[in-house]
Amino acid sequence: MRACIRAAAPRAKEGLKWGMPAFSYRRILVTFAGFRKHIGFYPTPSAVTAFAKELSKFSTAKGSIQFPLEKPLPLSLVRRITTFRVKESVEQDKKWRT
């Protein structure tokens, strides 16, 4: 998971947010954490909405996705969601520039 996110957001800074590994580039992009039966991936509500069709086979909430441990991680999807968050971060910054 970490290597996939790092590849999609090479300029992002790694840190901890709310006790979870997090990647930030101008703002928090994504966080993730391991649990007993799943990996929680937290890419913000806008990303969950944007990828709703592809995420239909996973448990989701407003800003989170659960990837079951018994199945391979959908790394291509994680990469695309992370790339979406990087682009979204850049676009949000453009709105505030004069």
Residue pairs with C-beta under 8 A, 6 or more apart in sequence:
1 32
1 39
1 41
1 73
1 75
1 78
2 21
4 73
4 75
4 78
4 79
4 82
5 12
5 23
5 29
5 30
5 32
5 78
5 79
5 82
6 12
6 14
6 23
7 79
8 78
8 79
8 80
8 82
8 83
8 86
9 23
9 25
9 29
9 82
9 83
9 85
9 86
11 25
12 23
12 24
12 25
12 29
12 86
13 23
13 24
13 25
14 21
14 22
14 23
15 21
15 22
15 24
16 22
17 24
17 28
17 31
18 31
19 33
20 31
20 32
20 33
20 40
20 42
21 31
21 32
21 33
22 28
22 29
22 30
22 31
23 29
23 30
23 31
23 82
25 86
25 89
26 89
26 90
26 92
26 93
27 89
27 92
28 44
29 43
29 82
29 85
29 86
29 89
30 41
30 42
30 43
30 44
30 47
30 81
30 82
30 85
31 41
31 42
32 39
32 40
32 41
32 42
33 39
33 40
33 42
34 40
37 68
37 69
38 59
38 66
38 67
38 68
38 69
39 66
39 67
39 69
39 73
40 64
40 65
40 66
41 64
41 65
41 66
41 67
41 78
41 81
42 63
42 64
42 65
43 63
43 65
43 81
43 82
43 84
43 85
44 63
44 85
45 62
45 63
46 88
47 63
47 81
47 84
47 85
47 88
48 55
48 60
48 61
48 62
48 63
48 64
48 65
50 84
51 77
51 80
51 81
51 84
52 60
54 77
55 65
55 77
58 65
58 66
58 67
58 68
59 65
59 66
60 66
67 73
67 74
